[in-house]
Amino acid sequence: MSEVKEFKEFPKWIYHKDTKINPRIVKTKEEQDMWGEDWKESPADHIKEEKEFVLEEATIEELGKLAIEQGLTKRKVKDLTKDQLIVLLKGES
């Protein structure tokens, strides 16, 4: 007859949200907590947390940063309203 093994939570692997950072093994709950919220028990747990970026739900600061990344000057961004930034970022005329 085969013996039933008791489940042991630790040691276990944890995975960083930045997939370029190697996973690591933790030996206790305290050690896992020490690494913080950027570390999860599965790489898939990070995907569940990611929310789709919706322009209409973004703050004007987020929209401004995105517009600057796309080549607008800070001065131009400062002069635009949230609605104008959304239209611009969507590429609508």
BASE-498268 format. One line per 5 residues: number of its first residue (from 1); their letters; for each residue z, y, x of N, C-alpha, C. Coordinates in steps of 0.1 Angstrom, whole numbers. Atoms other than C-alpha are relative to their C-alpha. Layout:
# BASE-498268
NUM	A	Z:Y:X:Z:Y:X:Z:Y:X; ... $
END
This chain:
# BASE-498268
1	MSEVK	0:-12:8:0:0:0:0:13:9; 1:-12:-8:-9:35:13:12:9:-3; -11:-9:1:18:60:19:-5:14:-5; 3:-13:5:17:93:0:6:10:9; -6:-10:-9:21:123:24:4:12:-8 $
6	EFKEF	-5:-12:7:41:153:14:-9:12:5; 8:-12:-3:21:186:12:9:9:8; -7:-10:-8:31:211:39:-9:12:0; 8:-13:1:19:247:34:-3:5:14; 2:-5:-13:23:255:71:0:-11:10 $
11	PKWIY	8:-11:-5:8:256:97:-13:1:-8; 13:-2:7:-25:270:81:-8:11:6; 9:-10:-5:-55:291:90:1:12:-10; 2:-12:8:-58:327:78:-12:7:5; 13:-6:-3:-90:348:78:0:15:-3 $
16	HKDTK	0:-15:1:-95:385:84:-12:4:-9; 11:-4:9:-117:405:60:-12:4:9; 11:-2:-10:-138:415:91:-4:-14:6; 3:14:-4:-156:382:97:-3:-1:15; 1:1:-15:-161:392:134:13:-3:7 $
21	INPRI	-13:3:-5:-124:387:139:3:-15:-2; -2:14:1:-116:351:146:12:-3:-9; -12:4:8:-93:333:121:11:-4:10; -12:4:-8:-58:324:133:9:-10:-8; -9:9:6:-32:298:126:14:7:-1 $
26	VKTKE	-14:-5:2:2:309:112:9:-12:-3; -9:11:1:33:287:112:10:2:-11; -10:-2:10:55:304:86:-6:11:-10; 3:-11:9:52:327:55:3:14:6; -4:-12:-7:69:354:75:-11:5:9 $
31	EQDMW	11:-3:-10:42:352:102:-12:4:-8; 12:-4:8:15:353:76:1:14:-6; -3:-13:6:30:383:59:-1:11:11; 0:-9:-11:33:400:93:-14:5:3; 14:-4:-3:-5:401:97:-6:10:-10 $
36	GEDWK	4:-11:10:-9:422:65:-10:-5:-10; 9:3:11:-32:424:36:-15:-3:4; 14:2:-4:-64:422:56:-2:-15:4; 1:14:-3:-57:385:62:3:-8:-12; -1:8:12:-62:359:35:-1:-15:4 $
41	ESPAD	1:14:-2:-60:321:31:-14:-6:0; 14:4:1:-97:318:25:-9:12:2; 10:-11:-1:-127:339:35:-5:5:-13; 4:-3:13:-137:337:-1:9:10:-8; -9:-9:6:-106:356:-11:-3:15:2 $
46	HIKEE	4:-13:-3:-120:387:5:-12:4:-9; 12:-3:9:-152:385:-16:5:4:-14; -5:-3:13:-132:384:-48:6:14:-1; -7:-13:0:-114:416:-38:-10:12:0; 10:-11:-1:-146:436:-31:-5:4:-13 $
51	KEFVL	5:-5:13:-156:458:-60:-13:7:3; 13:-6:-1:-191:469:-65:1:15:0; -1:-15:-1:-195:506:-55:-10:6:-11; 7:-7:11:-206:526:-86:1:15:2; 0:-14:-3:-217:561:-79:8:9:-10 $
56	EEATI	-7:-8:10:-204:574:-112:15:-1:0; -15:2:-1:-169:560:-105:5:6:14; -4:-5:-13:-168:575:-69:6:14:-1; -5:-14:-1:-149:606:-60:-10:9:6; 10:-9:-6:-168:637:-50:1:-1:15 $
61	EELGK	-2:2:-14:-154:631:-15:-8:-12:5; 8:12:-3:-169:596:-14:-15:3:-1; 14:-3:2:-202:609:-27:-5:9:11; 3:-9:-11:-202:637:-1:-2:-7:13; 1:8:-12:-196:613:27:-12:-8:1 $
66	LAIEQ	12:8:0:-224:590:16:-12:9:1; 12:-9:-1:-248:620:12:-2:4:15; 0:-4:-14:-239:631:48:-6:-11:8; 5:12:-8:-245:596:61:-15:-2:-2; 14:1:3:-279:598:44:-8:12:5 $
71	GLTKR	7:-11:-7:-288:630:63:2:14:-6; -3:-13:6:-276:659:41:10:7:9; -10:-8:-8:-257:687:59:13:1:-8; -13:-3:6:-221:693:52:0:12:-9; 2:-13:8:-230:728:40:-6:-3:-13 $
76	KVKDL	8:3:12:-255:715:15:9:-9:-10; -9:8:9:-230:688:2:10:8:-6; -11:-8:5:-203:714:-2:-5:8:-12; 5:-9:11:-226:734:-26:-4:-8:-12; 4:9:12:-234:704:-49:11:-5:-8 $
81	TKDQL	-10:6:9:-215:692:-79:-1:-15:1; 0:14:0:-206:656:-84:-13:-6:-7; 12:5:7:-235:651:-109:-12:2:8; 11:-3:-9:-259:667:-85:-1:-10:12; 0:10:-11:-248:644:-57:-4:-14:-5 $
86	IVLLK	4:13:6:-252:613:-80:-15:0:-1; 14:0:2:-287:623:-89:-7:-1:14; 5:0:-14:-295:630:-52:0:-14:6; -2:13:-6:-281:596:-41:-8:-11:-7; 8:10:7:-299:577:-68:-15:2:3 $
91	GES	14:-2:-3:-332:593:-57:-7:5:-12; 7:-4:12:-339:607:-91:-4:15:2; 4:-14:-1:-357:640:-95:2:8:-12 $
END
